[in-house]
Amino acid sequence: MVGQPASNKPLSILSVTRGTEAISQRSATPRRTIGFVTASSIVIANIIGTGIFTSLGFQLADIQSGFPLLMLWIIGGLTALCGALCYGELSAALPRSGGEYHFLSQIYHPALGFMAGFVSATVGFAAPIALAAMAFGKYFVGVFGVGSPVVLSFVVVWIVTAFHLRNLQIGRAFQNFATTVKLLLIGTLIIAGLFVQTKQPISFFPAHGDAMAIFGERFAVALVFVMYSYSGWNAAVYITGEIKKPEKDAHPGIERSD
């Protein structure tokens, strides 16, 4: 008859297609199971690492005064805090995983987001992981005198990867445990330093010539190492889509950890 469809098949196919798309969208949406503690642990673990423990020697090679060294870390911390405030607001306004890739794609253009994501995947994440693994291998051999630094580097990367590949619950528990152990060890080192009898002649008060050192080129070069050490303050934004309440947990998780 005129005005009626010749067959119901196109309508049924369309309904099935829509149903499939709805199911795929629901399955693609990550479950929000990460809370404030885990988000903060990720940020803390990314900041406190090889950057702080290995870069200080490079800074001391050019800067011998305590006050400029202290100013290095104050400036780096304030800069990281400004970035954390901006990222906290962005993650609350655009609550989706991806970090710079997502922010740049939504705010400016997908091409910029792709460039940022490509650089992060190939260099931004891979290089710090490799450097941390190399530092672990060097320190392990230096303390225990056994093993190969290269082999140990591979082993520690694969062990950590295995924990995170298992499932989110195991990865979350491992992240919280590793961060807790790291903080306890750092606290132990600080407390042990208070009981050292022989005090080092170090002063962090301003001295003559510190102003020239702060505004000199060596200070700027040393600031690069400090910025590298503070990198990781934005780690929580890469999993915003998995945080329970990103507008509540991601924002303070970044700022308080920083």
C-alpha positions, -999 to +999 in steps of 0.1 A: +000+000+000+011+035-006+025+053+024+036+020+041+072+007+040+077-021+016+095-042+043+101-041+080+137-052+076+153-017+074+135-007+106+147-038+124+182-034+112+182+002+124+169-007+158+196-035+162+223-010+151+211+015+177+210-011+204+245-023+195+258+013+196+242+019+230+258-013+244+292-004+230+290+030+245+281+016+279+309-010+277+334+016+266+327+038+296+352+030+324+340+021+358+346+049+383+363+029+411+393+051+421+390+073+451+409+101+466+436+080+483+446+061+451+445+093+430+468+110+456+490+079+457+495+081+419+505+117+420+529+112+450+545+082+434+551+100+402+567+130+419+588+113+445+612+092+425+645+093+407+642+129+398+646+141+434+671+115+444+694+116+414+692+152+401+705+169+433+741+160+424+738+178+391+725+209+409+753+208+435+779+207+407+770+243+397+755+257+429+773+254+462+752+276+484+722+263+504+698+293+499+698+291+460+693+254+463+663+260+485+649+286+461+652+261+433+628+238+449+605+266+461+602+280+426+597+245+411+570+237+438+551+270+431+552+264+394+539+228+399+512+241+422+500+266+396+498+238+371+480+216+396+453+243+402+448+247+364+446+209+358+423+204+388+398+229+373+401+214+338+396+178+351+365+190+369+351+207+338+362+180+314+359+147+334+374+123+310+407+103+310+435+114+286+452+143+302+467+168+277+454+148+248+418+153+260+422+189+271+439+201+240+415+182+217+385+197+234+398+233+239+418+239+208+419+212+180+421+174+179+454+177+160+471+194+190+457+167+212+470+140+189+505+156+189+505+158+227+493+122+231+519+109+206+548+127+224+536+115+258+532+079+246+566+077+229+588+100+251+569+116+279+560+083+297+586+059+283+617+080+291+609+085+328+601+048+332+633+038+316+653+063+337+636+051+369+644+015+360+680+023+352+684+041+385+669+011+403+694-012+386+724+010+394+714+014+431+706-023+436+739-033+422+757-006+443+740-018+475+740-056+471+768-060+445+750-086+425+732-087+392+732-066+360+717-031+361+702-036+326+686-069+335+673-056+368+658-026+349+639-049+326+627-071+355+614-043+377+595-027+347+578-060+339+570-068+375+552-034+380+535-038+346+522-073+356+505-059+387+488-032+367+478-055+338+461-080+361+430-058+370+422-025+385+418-037+420+452-053+422+468-023+405+452+000+429+463-020+459+498-023+446+499+015+439+487+024+474+511-001+490+542+010+470+535+047+478+530+040+515+563+021+516+580+049+498+567+075+522+577+054+552+612+049+539+616+087+533+602+094+568+627+069+583+656+087+565+645+121+578+642+108+614+675+090+612+691+122+600+681+139+632+702+115+652+734+120+633+760+134+657+783+150+631+765+180+616+773+192+582+783+228+577+752+237+556+732+268+559+700+277+540+699+313+550+708+340+525+745+347+521+766+371+501+765+363+464+733+343+465+713+369+446+738+367+417+736+329+418+697+329+417+697+352+386+726+335+369+725+310+340+735+280+362+704+285+383+683+283+352+700+251+341+696+236+376+659+246+374+655+222+345+664+193+368+640+205+394+611+208+369+619+172+359+617+162+395+583+178+400+570+162+368+541+138+376+520+163+395+494+159+367+493+121+368+458+119+381+442+136+351+451+106+329+426+085+348+399+111+354+374+088+338+380+061+364+379+084+394+346+081+414+340+119+418+365+137+395+352+171+405+358+162+441+387+137+442+408+146+412+410+183+421+423+180+457+442+148+448+464+168+425+467+199+447+473+182+481+498+157+467+517+185+451 
